[in-house]
Amino acid sequence: MKVPFVALLATLAGVSAAAPPCDFKGLSVGDIKTPQEIMRTLGVMDYKLNPKEKDIWKNIDDIEKFGSGYVAEKADYELGPACFNNGDSQFCRIPNGYSKNTVGIGNNNDPVSVFVSFRKGKVTEIDVGFDSTMWDAYVPLFKQKYGRNWGVERDPDMVILNRADQSKIKVERVILTGKTEGINPLTNDHCTIQATNYDIIFTHYMPVYQGMLSIVLVSKNL
């Protein structure tokens, strides 16, 4: 009996065929990548490397009005796609819907933000931010790619504050956590996968309400 080549590789690597992948758009936690390779894998060709960031604390009035998170996100958007590889700052960041460098998902290639953390060249975490209103459309995508075995937590009383006008809305927060660890078949690294429809209790710069898909490397540093 012939064994399919892909299945044979998975068997030789000790990888279960049922294990979810640890990647987003072909970039996987556990991969060894340069910042340039990270951006190229995500399809972003125009970006800055180690740019000087805006000191948001110089505009304390905006911080008091909107909050530091909102002001920082606005500065990130204005800077555009960038990678930082200086000492403790090792990450690549792609703002949501940034002109021609948009990273998108779904049938309409809806824009998302991407934050990739790495240490000594190894990708350790991938966070994908998306418009919360698209949650129902994206859950089938998550299940199709990362499997259907998820734990579900619900908080029917999450309150999100808009600091600009002090208005509040109450939403039901849903957290999906993959019950099966993902695997990078090339490195045999494992990952955890989680998704939520609302990530924090404050509004964002753009879009105002955001969900998050997070793929996190399971550390071997024990």
CYANA upper distance limits for C-alpha pairs under 8 A (distance plus 0.5 A):
  3 VAL  CA      7 ALA  CA      7.36
  3 VAL  CA      8 LEU  CA      6.78
  4 PRO  CA      8 LEU  CA      6.65
  5 PHE  CA      9 LEU  CA      6.77
  6 VAL  CA     10 ALA  CA      6.80
  7 ALA  CA     11 THR  CA      6.64
  7 ALA  CA     17 ALA  CA      7.76
  8 LEU  CA     12 LEU  CA      6.65
  9 LEU  CA     13 ALA  CA      6.61
 10 ALA  CA     14 GLY  CA      6.63
 10 ALA  CA     15 VAL  CA      5.39
 10 ALA  CA     16 SER  CA      7.26
 10 ALA  CA     17 ALA  CA      7.35
 10 ALA  CA    185 PRO  CA      7.39
 11 THR  CA     15 VAL  CA      6.32
 11 THR  CA     16 SER  CA      7.66
 13 ALA  CA    185 PRO  CA      7.33
 13 ALA  CA    188 ASN  CA      7.71
 15 VAL  CA     19 ALA  CA      7.72
 15 VAL  CA    183 ILE  CA      7.76
 15 VAL  CA    185 PRO  CA      7.01
 15 VAL  CA    188 ASN  CA      8.01
 19 ALA  CA    180 THR  CA      7.19
 19 ALA  CA    181 GLU  CA      7.22
 19 ALA  CA    182 GLY  CA      5.89
 19 ALA  CA    183 ILE  CA      6.71
 20 PRO  CA    145 LYS  CA      7.77
 20 PRO  CA    146 TYR  CA      5.29
 20 PRO  CA    147 GLY  CA      6.55
 20 PRO  CA    180 THR  CA      7.79
 20 PRO  CA    181 GLU  CA      7.43
 20 PRO  CA    182 GLY  CA      4.92
 20 PRO  CA    183 ILE  CA      6.84
 21 PRO  CA     28 SER  CA      8.39
 21 PRO  CA    145 LYS  CA      8.09
 21 PRO  CA    146 TYR  CA      6.83
 21 PRO  CA    182 GLY  CA      5.59
 21 PRO  CA    183 ILE  CA      5.92
 21 PRO  CA    184 ASN  CA      6.65
 22 CYS  CA     28 SER  CA      5.69
 22 CYS  CA     29 VAL  CA      6.43
 22 CYS  CA    182 GLY  CA      5.77
 22 CYS  CA    183 ILE  CA      6.16
 22 CYS  CA    184 ASN  CA      6.13
 22 CYS  CA    190 HIS  CA      7.92
 22 CYS  CA    191 CYS  CA      6.50
 22 CYS  CA    192 THR  CA      8.46
 22 CYS  CA    193 ILE  CA      8.31
 22 CYS  CA    215 ILE  CA      7.07
 23 ASP  CA     27 LEU  CA      5.51
 23 ASP  CA     28 SER  CA      4.24
 23 ASP  CA     29 VAL  CA      6.91
 23 ASP  CA    184 ASN  CA      8.20
 23 ASP  CA    215 ILE  CA      8.08
 24 PHE  CA     28 SER  CA      6.85
 24 PHE  CA    126 ILE  CA      8.05
 25 LYS  CA     41 THR  CA      7.84
 25 LYS  CA     42 LEU  CA      6.69
 26 GLY  CA     41 THR  CA      7.13
 26 GLY  CA     42 LEU  CA      8.02
 27 LEU  CA     31 ASP  CA      7.81
 27 LEU  CA     38 ILE  CA      7.56
 27 LEU  CA     41 THR  CA      6.78
 27 LEU  CA     42 LEU  CA      7.61
 28 SER  CA    123 VAL  CA      7.58
 28 SER  CA    184 ASN  CA      7.19
 29 VAL  CA    122 LYS  CA      7.89
 29 VAL  CA    123 VAL  CA      5.25
 29 VAL  CA    124 THR  CA      5.76
 29 VAL  CA    125 GLU  CA      6.51
 29 VAL  CA    126 ILE  CA      7.60
 29 VAL  CA    184 ASN  CA      7.68
 29 VAL  CA    189 ASP  CA      8.17
 29 VAL  CA    191 CYS  CA      7.67
 29 VAL  CA    215 ILE  CA      7.74
 29 VAL  CA    216 VAL  CA      7.34
 29 VAL  CA    217 LEU  CA      6.20
 30 GLY  CA    122 LYS  CA      6.20
 30 GLY  CA    123 VAL  CA      5.80
 30 GLY  CA    124 THR  CA      6.85
 30 GLY  CA    184 ASN  CA      7.12
 30 GLY  CA    187 THR  CA      6.92
 30 GLY  CA    189 ASP  CA      6.10
 30 GLY  CA    190 HIS  CA      8.30
 30 GLY  CA    217 LEU  CA      7.14
 31 ASP  CA    122 LYS  CA      6.08
 31 ASP  CA    123 VAL  CA      6.04
 31 ASP  CA    184 ASN  CA      8.45
 31 ASP  CA    187 THR  CA      7.64
 32 ILE  CA    121 GLY  CA      5.68
 32 ILE  CA    122 LYS  CA      4.94
 32 ILE  CA    123 VAL  CA      6.90
 33 LYS  CA     37 GLU  CA      6.14
 33 LYS  CA     38 ILE  CA      6.54
 33 LYS  CA    121 GLY  CA      5.90
 33 LYS  CA    122 LYS  CA      6.85
 33 LYS  CA    123 VAL  CA      7.58
 34 THR  CA     38 ILE  CA      6.75
 34 THR  CA    121 GLY  CA      6.53
 35 PRO  CA     39 MET  CA      6.82
 35 PRO  CA     83 CYS  CA      6.75
 35 PRO  CA     84 PHE  CA      8.49
 35 PRO  CA     85 ASN  CA      8.16
 35 PRO  CA     91 PHE  CA      8.39
 35 PRO  CA     92 CYS  CA      7.39
 36 GLN  CA     40 ARG  CA      6.62
 37 GLU  CA     41 THR  CA      6.51
 38 ILE  CA     42 LEU  CA      6.95
 38 ILE  CA     92 CYS  CA      8.27
 39 MET  CA     43 GLY  CA      6.73
 39 MET  CA     44 VAL  CA      5.60
 39 MET  CA     45 MET  CA      7.22
 39 MET  CA     92 CYS  CA      8.18
 40 ARG  CA     44 VAL  CA      6.08
 40 ARG  CA     45 MET  CA      6.67
 42 LEU  CA    103 VAL  CA      7.66
 43 GLY  CA    101 ASN  CA      8.15
 43 GLY  CA    103 VAL  CA      7.92
 44 VAL  CA    101 ASN  CA      5.92
 44 VAL  CA    102 THR  CA      8.21
 44 VAL  CA    103 VAL  CA      8.25
 45 MET  CA    101 ASN  CA      7.84
 46 ASP  CA     81 PRO  CA      7.91
 46 ASP  CA    101 ASN  CA      7.39
 47 TYR  CA     80 GLY  CA      7.50
 47 TYR  CA     81 PRO  CA      5.34
 47 TYR  CA     82 ALA  CA      5.66
 47 TYR  CA     83 CYS  CA      8.10
 48 LYS  CA     80 GLY  CA      8.28
 48 LYS  CA     81 PRO  CA      6.92
 48 LYS  CA     82 ALA  CA      5.02
 48 LYS  CA     83 CYS  CA      6.87
 49 LEU  CA     82 ALA  CA      6.23
 49 LEU  CA     83 CYS  CA      5.50
 49 LEU  CA     84 PHE  CA      6.62
 49 LEU  CA     85 ASN  CA      8.40
 50 ASN  CA     82 ALA  CA      7.69
 50 ASN  CA     83 CYS  CA      6.46
 50 ASN  CA     84 PHE  CA      5.14
 50 ASN  CA     85 ASN  CA      7.01
 50 ASN  CA     86 ASN  CA      7.89
 51 PRO  CA     82 ALA  CA      7.83
 51 PRO  CA     84 PHE  CA      8.02
 53 GLU  CA     79 LEU  CA      8.16
 54 LYS  CA     75 ALA  CA      7.15
 56 ILE  CA     60 ILE  CA      8.16
 56 ILE  CA     63 ILE  CA      8.44
 56 ILE  CA     68 SER  CA      8.31
 56 ILE  CA     71 VAL  CA      7.28
 56 ILE  CA     72 ALA  CA      7.00
 56 ILE  CA     75 ALA  CA      7.97
 57 TRP  CA     63 ILE  CA      7.94
 59 ASN  CA     63 ILE  CA      7.20
 60 ILE  CA     64 GLU  CA      6.60
 61 ASP  CA     65 LYS  CA      6.72
 62 ASP  CA     66 PHE  CA      6.24
 62 ASP  CA     67 GLY  CA      7.69
 62 ASP  CA     71 VAL  CA      7.46
 63 ILE  CA     67 GLY  CA      5.00
 63 ILE  CA     68 SER  CA      5.47
 63 ILE  CA     70 TYR  CA      8.41
 63 ILE  CA     71 VAL  CA      6.79
 64 GLU  CA     68 SER  CA      8.23
 65 LYS  CA    163 ARG  CA      6.85
 65 LYS  CA    164 ALA  CA      5.89
 66 PHE  CA     70 TYR  CA      6.53
 66 PHE  CA     71 VAL  CA      7.28
 66 PHE  CA    162 ASN  CA      8.23
 66 PHE  CA    163 ARG  CA      5.68
 66 PHE  CA    164 ALA  CA      5.50
 67 GLY  CA     71 VAL  CA      6.94
 67 GLY  CA    163 ARG  CA      7.15
 68 SER  CA     72 ALA  CA      6.46
 69 GLY  CA     73 GLU  CA      6.67
 69 GLY  CA    204 HIS  CA      7.97
 70 TYR  CA     74 LYS  CA      6.77
 70 TYR  CA    203 THR  CA      7.88
 70 TYR  CA    204 HIS  CA      5.95
 70 TYR  CA    205 TYR  CA      5.67
 71 VAL  CA     75 ALA  CA      6.79
 71 VAL  CA    205 TYR  CA      7.96
 72 ALA  CA     76 ASP  CA      6.67
 73 GLU  CA     77 TYR  CA      6.70
 73 GLU  CA    204 HIS  CA      7.94
 73 GLU  CA    205 TYR  CA      6.49
 74 LYS  CA     78 GLU  CA      6.80
 74 LYS  CA    205 TYR  CA      6.41
 75 ALA  CA     79 LEU  CA      6.67
 76 ASP  CA     80 GLY  CA      6.66
 76 ASP  CA     95 PRO  CA      7.22
 77 TYR  CA     81 PRO  CA      8.41
 77 TYR  CA     95 PRO  CA      5.93
 77 TYR  CA     96 ASN  CA      8.12
 77 TYR  CA     98 TYR  CA      7.62
 80 GLY  CA     94 ILE  CA      7.24
 80 GLY  CA     95 PRO  CA      6.88
 80 GLY  CA     98 TYR  CA      7.16
 81 PRO  CA     92 CYS  CA      8.10
 81 PRO  CA     93 ARG  CA      6.19
 81 PRO  CA     94 ILE  CA      4.94
 81 PRO  CA     95 PRO  CA      6.85
 81 PRO  CA     98 TYR  CA      8.19
 81 PRO  CA    101 ASN  CA      8.06
 82 ALA  CA     92 CYS  CA      6.24
 82 ALA  CA     93 ARG  CA      6.01
 82 ALA  CA     94 ILE  CA      7.21
 83 CYS  CA     90 GLN  CA      8.01
 83 CYS  CA     91 PHE  CA      6.20
 83 CYS  CA     92 CYS  CA      4.51
 83 CYS  CA     93 ARG  CA      6.74
 84 PHE  CA     89 SER  CA      6.33
 84 PHE  CA     90 GLN  CA      5.74
 84 PHE  CA     91 PHE  CA      5.87
 84 PHE  CA     92 CYS  CA      6.74
 85 ASN  CA     89 SER  CA      6.27
 85 ASN  CA     90 GLN  CA      4.97
 85 ASN  CA     91 PHE  CA      7.14
 86 ASN  CA     90 GLN  CA      6.74
 90 GLN  CA    117 SER  CA      6.65
 90 GLN  CA    118 PHE  CA      6.17
 90 GLN  CA    119 ARG  CA      6.92
 91 PHE  CA    115 PHE  CA      7.57
 91 PHE  CA    116 VAL  CA      5.89
 91 PHE  CA    117 SER  CA      4.90
 91 PHE  CA    118 PHE  CA      6.33
 92 CYS  CA    114 VAL  CA      8.48
 92 CYS  CA    115 PHE  CA      6.35
 92 CYS  CA    116 VAL  CA      5.60
 92 CYS  CA    117 SER  CA      7.16
 93 ARG  CA    113 SER  CA      8.18
 93 ARG  CA    114 VAL  CA      6.32
 93 ARG  CA    115 PHE  CA      5.08
 93 ARG  CA    116 VAL  CA      6.91
 94 ILE  CA     98 TYR  CA      7.99
 94 ILE  CA    101 ASN  CA      8.49
 94 ILE  CA    102 THR  CA      8.35
 94 ILE  CA    103 VAL  CA      8.35
 94 ILE  CA    113 SER  CA      5.99
 94 ILE  CA    114 VAL  CA      5.57
 94 ILE  CA    115 PHE  CA      6.92
 95 PRO  CA    102 THR  CA      8.46
 95 PRO  CA    112 VAL  CA      7.94
 95 PRO  CA    113 SER  CA      5.23
 95 PRO  CA    114 VAL  CA      7.21
 96 ASN  CA    102 THR  CA      7.42
 96 ASN  CA    103 VAL  CA      8.21
 96 ASN  CA    111 PRO  CA      6.33
 96 ASN  CA    112 VAL  CA      5.23
 96 ASN  CA    113 SER  CA      4.51
 96 ASN  CA    114 VAL  CA      8.04
 96 ASN  CA    129 GLY  CA      8.04
 96 ASN  CA    130 PHE  CA      8.25
 96 ASN  CA    206 MET  CA      7.77
 96 ASN  CA    207 PRO  CA      8.46
 97 GLY  CA    101 ASN  CA      8.02
 97 GLY  CA    102 THR  CA      5.35
 97 GLY  CA    103 VAL  CA      7.63
 97 GLY  CA    111 PRO  CA      5.27
 97 GLY  CA    112 VAL  CA      6.76
 97 GLY  CA    113 SER  CA      7.64
 98 TYR  CA    102 THR  CA      5.66
102 THR  CA    111 PRO  CA      6.37
102 THR  CA    112 VAL  CA      7.81
103 VAL  CA    109 ASN  CA      8.24
103 VAL  CA    110 ASP  CA      8.45
103 VAL  CA    111 PRO  CA      6.14
103 VAL  CA    112 VAL  CA      6.35
103 VAL  CA    113 SER  CA      7.57
103 VAL  CA    114 VAL  CA      8.23
104 GLY  CA    109 ASN  CA      4.84
104 GLY  CA    110 ASP  CA      5.26
104 GLY  CA    111 PRO  CA      4.78
104 GLY  CA    112 VAL  CA      6.07
105 ILE  CA    109 ASN  CA      4.99
105 ILE  CA    110 ASP  CA      5.73
105 ILE  CA    111 PRO  CA      7.23
105 ILE  CA    112 VAL  CA      7.75
106 GLY  CA    110 ASP  CA      6.68
106 GLY  CA    138 TYR  CA      7.75
106 GLY  CA    141 LEU  CA      8.06
111 PRO  CA    130 PHE  CA      7.85
112 VAL  CA    128 VAL  CA      7.01
112 VAL  CA    129 GLY  CA      6.03
112 VAL  CA    130 PHE  CA      5.45
112 VAL  CA    131 ASP  CA      8.11
113 SER  CA    128 VAL  CA      6.09
113 SER  CA    129 GLY  CA      5.38
113 SER  CA    130 PHE  CA      7.16
114 VAL  CA    126 ILE  CA      7.57
114 VAL  CA    127 ASP  CA      6.22
114 VAL  CA    128 VAL  CA      5.18
114 VAL  CA    129 GLY  CA      6.90
115 PHE  CA    126 ILE  CA      6.33
115 PHE  CA    127 ASP  CA      5.61
115 PHE  CA    128 VAL  CA      7.07
116 VAL  CA    123 VAL  CA      7.60
116 VAL  CA    124 THR  CA      8.18
116 VAL  CA    125 GLU  CA      6.28
116 VAL  CA    126 ILE  CA      5.16
116 VAL  CA    127 ASP  CA      6.99
117 SER  CA    123 VAL  CA      6.47
117 SER  CA    124 THR  CA      6.09
117 SER  CA    125 GLU  CA      5.62
117 SER  CA    126 ILE  CA      7.04
118 PHE  CA    122 LYS  CA      5.69
118 PHE  CA    123 VAL  CA      4.66
118 PHE  CA    124 THR  CA      5.59
118 PHE  CA    125 GLU  CA      7.48
119 ARG  CA    123 VAL  CA      7.09
119 ARG  CA    124 THR  CA      7.35
123 VAL  CA    217 LEU  CA      8.30
124 THR  CA    216 VAL  CA      6.58
124 THR  CA    217 LEU  CA      5.48
125 GLU  CA    214 SER  CA      7.73
125 GLU  CA    215 ILE  CA      6.15
125 GLU  CA    216 VAL  CA      4.98
125 GLU  CA    217 LEU  CA      6.51
126 ILE  CA    214 SER  CA      6.31
126 ILE  CA    215 ILE  CA      5.67
126 ILE  CA    216 VAL  CA      7.08
127 ASP  CA    212 MET  CA      7.15
127 ASP  CA    213 LEU  CA      6.21
127 ASP  CA    214 SER  CA      5.03
127 ASP  CA    215 ILE  CA      6.99
128 VAL  CA    212 MET  CA      6.02
128 VAL  CA    213 LEU  CA      5.50
128 VAL  CA    214 SER  CA      6.91
129 GLY  CA    210 GLN  CA      6.77
129 GLY  CA    211 GLY  CA      6.22
129 GLY  CA    212 MET  CA      5.09
129 GLY  CA    213 LEU  CA      7.06
130 PHE  CA    134 MET  CA      8.04
130 PHE  CA    207 PRO  CA      8.32
130 PHE  CA    210 GLN  CA      5.87
130 PHE  CA    211 GLY  CA      5.77
130 PHE  CA    212 MET  CA      6.74
131 ASP  CA    135 TRP  CA      7.96
131 ASP  CA    207 PRO  CA      6.41
131 ASP  CA    208 VAL  CA      8.34
131 ASP  CA    209 TYR  CA      6.68
131 ASP  CA    210 GLN  CA      5.26
131 ASP  CA    211 GLY  CA      6.65
132 SER  CA    197 ASN  CA      5.90
132 SER  CA    198 TYR  CA      6.82
132 SER  CA    209 TYR  CA      6.02
132 SER  CA    210 GLN  CA      5.15
132 SER  CA    211 GLY  CA      5.49
133 THR  CA    209 TYR  CA      8.32
134 MET  CA    138 TYR  CA      6.73
135 TRP  CA    139 VAL  CA      6.65
135 TRP  CA    197 ASN  CA      6.33
135 TRP  CA    211 GLY  CA      7.93
136 ASP  CA    140 PRO  CA      8.15
137 ALA  CA    141 LEU  CA      8.03
138 TYR  CA    142 PHE  CA      6.84
139 VAL  CA    143 LYS  CA      6.74
140 PRO  CA    144 GLN  CA      6.45
141 LEU  CA    145 LYS  CA      6.73
142 PHE  CA    146 TYR  CA      6.17
142 PHE  CA    147 GLY  CA      7.90
143 LYS  CA    147 GLY  CA      5.27
143 LYS  CA    148 ARG  CA      5.43
144 GLN  CA    148 ARG  CA      7.69
146 TYR  CA    178 GLY  CA      8.36
146 TYR  CA    182 GLY  CA      8.31
147 GLY  CA    178 GLY  CA      8.47
149 ASN  CA    178 GLY  CA      6.64
149 ASN  CA    179 LYS  CA      6.23
149 ASN  CA    180 THR  CA      7.44
150 TRP  CA    176 LEU  CA      6.39
150 TRP  CA    177 THR  CA      5.80
150 TRP  CA    178 GLY  CA      4.96
150 TRP  CA    179 LYS  CA      5.78
150 TRP  CA    180 THR  CA      8.47
151 GLY  CA    176 LEU  CA      6.14
151 GLY  CA    177 THR  CA      5.58
151 GLY  CA    178 GLY  CA      6.79
151 GLY  CA    179 LYS  CA      6.70
152 VAL  CA    174 VAL  CA      7.48
152 VAL  CA    175 ILE  CA      6.28
152 VAL  CA    176 LEU  CA      5.40
152 VAL  CA    177 THR  CA      7.13
153 GLU  CA    174 VAL  CA      6.27
153 GLU  CA    175 ILE  CA      5.59
153 GLU  CA    176 LEU  CA      7.16
154 ARG  CA    172 GLU  CA      7.28
154 ARG  CA    173 ARG  CA      6.13
154 ARG  CA    174 VAL  CA      5.19
154 ARG  CA    175 ILE  CA      6.95
155 ASP  CA    172 GLU  CA      5.98
155 ASP  CA    173 ARG  CA      5.47
155 ASP  CA    174 VAL  CA      7.07
156 PRO  CA    171 VAL  CA      6.83
156 PRO  CA    172 GLU  CA      4.50
156 PRO  CA    173 ARG  CA      6.71
157 ASP  CA    170 LYS  CA      6.49
157 ASP  CA    171 VAL  CA      6.64
157 ASP  CA    172 GLU  CA      6.47
157 ASP  CA    173 ARG  CA      8.20
158 MET  CA    170 LYS  CA      6.06
158 MET  CA    171 VAL  CA      5.84
158 MET  CA    172 GLU  CA      6.50
158 MET  CA    173 ARG  CA      6.71
158 MET  CA    201 ILE  CA      7.97
159 VAL  CA    168 LYS  CA      7.00
159 VAL  CA    169 ILE  CA      6.15
159 VAL  CA    170 LYS  CA      4.94
159 VAL  CA    171 VAL  CA      6.81
159 VAL  CA    201 ILE  CA      6.76
160 ILE  CA    168 LYS  CA      6.07
160 ILE  CA    169 ILE  CA      5.99
160 ILE  CA    170 LYS  CA      6.95
160 ILE  CA    171 VAL  CA      8.16
160 ILE  CA    200 ILE  CA      7.97
160 ILE  CA    201 ILE  CA      4.89
160 ILE  CA    202 PHE  CA      5.67
160 ILE  CA    203 THR  CA      7.14
161 LEU  CA    166 GLN  CA      6.86
161 LEU  CA    167 SER  CA      6.51
161 LEU  CA    168 LYS  CA      5.12
161 LEU  CA    169 ILE  CA      7.37
161 LEU  CA    201 ILE  CA      6.67
161 LEU  CA    202 PHE  CA      5.35
161 LEU  CA    203 THR  CA      6.77
162 ASN  CA    166 GLN  CA      5.79
162 ASN  CA    167 SER  CA      5.83
162 ASN  CA    168 LYS  CA      6.67
162 ASN  CA    202 PHE  CA      6.54
162 ASN  CA    203 THR  CA      5.85
163 ARG  CA    167 SER  CA      7.68
163 ARG  CA    202 PHE  CA      7.84
163 ARG  CA    203 THR  CA      8.13
173 ARG  CA    196 THR  CA      7.62
173 ARG  CA    197 ASN  CA      6.71
173 ARG  CA    198 TYR  CA      6.37
174 VAL  CA    196 THR  CA      6.06
174 VAL  CA    197 ASN  CA      6.37
174 VAL  CA    198 TYR  CA      7.97
175 ILE  CA    194 GLN  CA      7.66
175 ILE  CA    195 ALA  CA      6.34
175 ILE  CA    196 THR  CA      4.96
175 ILE  CA    197 ASN  CA      7.57
176 LEU  CA    194 GLN  CA      6.05
176 LEU  CA    195 ALA  CA      5.62
176 LEU  CA    196 THR  CA      6.67
177 THR  CA    192 THR  CA      8.45
177 THR  CA    193 ILE  CA      6.58
177 THR  CA    194 GLN  CA      4.93
177 THR  CA    195 ALA  CA      7.09
178 GLY  CA    192 THR  CA      7.31
178 GLY  CA    193 ILE  CA      5.86
178 GLY  CA    194 GLN  CA      6.62
180 THR  CA    192 THR  CA      8.36
181 GLU  CA    190 HIS  CA      6.73
181 GLU  CA    191 CYS  CA      6.06
181 GLU  CA    192 THR  CA      5.82
181 GLU  CA    193 ILE  CA      7.82
182 GLY  CA    190 HIS  CA      5.98
182 GLY  CA    191 CYS  CA      5.42
182 GLY  CA    192 THR  CA      6.72
182 GLY  CA    193 ILE  CA      7.79
183 ILE  CA    188 ASN  CA      6.62
183 ILE  CA    189 ASP  CA      6.23
183 ILE  CA    190 HIS  CA      4.99
183 ILE  CA    191 CYS  CA      6.68
184 ASN  CA    188 ASN  CA      5.74
184 ASN  CA    189 ASP  CA      5.78
184 ASN  CA    190 HIS  CA      6.84
184 ASN  CA    191 CYS  CA      8.45
185 PRO  CA    189 ASP  CA      7.97
189 ASP  CA    217 LEU  CA      7.74
189 ASP  CA    218 VAL  CA      7.75
190 HIS  CA    217 LEU  CA      6.62
190 HIS  CA    218 VAL  CA      5.93
191 CYS  CA    215 ILE  CA      6.95
191 CYS  CA    216 VAL  CA      5.77
191 CYS  CA    217 LEU  CA      4.94
191 CYS  CA    218 VAL  CA      5.52
192 THR  CA    215 ILE  CA      6.32
192 THR  CA    216 VAL  CA      5.80
192 THR  CA    217 LEU  CA      7.14
192 THR  CA    218 VAL  CA      7.27
193 ILE  CA    213 LEU  CA      8.00
193 ILE  CA    214 SER  CA      6.31
193 ILE  CA    215 ILE  CA      5.22
193 ILE  CA    216 VAL  CA      7.09
194 GLN  CA    213 LEU  CA      6.39
194 GLN  CA    214 SER  CA      5.79
194 GLN  CA    215 ILE  CA      7.21
195 ALA  CA    211 GLY  CA      7.94
195 ALA  CA    212 MET  CA      6.06
195 ALA  CA    213 LEU  CA      4.81
195 ALA  CA    214 SER  CA      6.68
196 THR  CA    211 GLY  CA      5.90
196 THR  CA    212 MET  CA      5.94
196 THR  CA    213 LEU  CA      7.18
197 ASN  CA    210 GLN  CA      7.33
197 ASN  CA    211 GLY  CA      4.63
197 ASN  CA    212 MET  CA      7.11
198 TYR  CA    209 TYR  CA      7.28
198 TYR  CA    210 GLN  CA      6.01
198 TYR  CA    211 GLY  CA      4.96
198 TYR  CA    212 MET  CA      7.65
199 ASP  CA    210 GLN  CA      6.73
199 ASP  CA    211 GLY  CA      5.73
199 ASP  CA    212 MET  CA      6.53
203 THR  CA    208 VAL  CA      5.65
203 THR  CA    209 TYR  CA      6.27
204 HIS  CA    208 VAL  CA      5.02
204 HIS  CA    209 TYR  CA      6.64
204 HIS  CA    210 GLN  CA      7.67
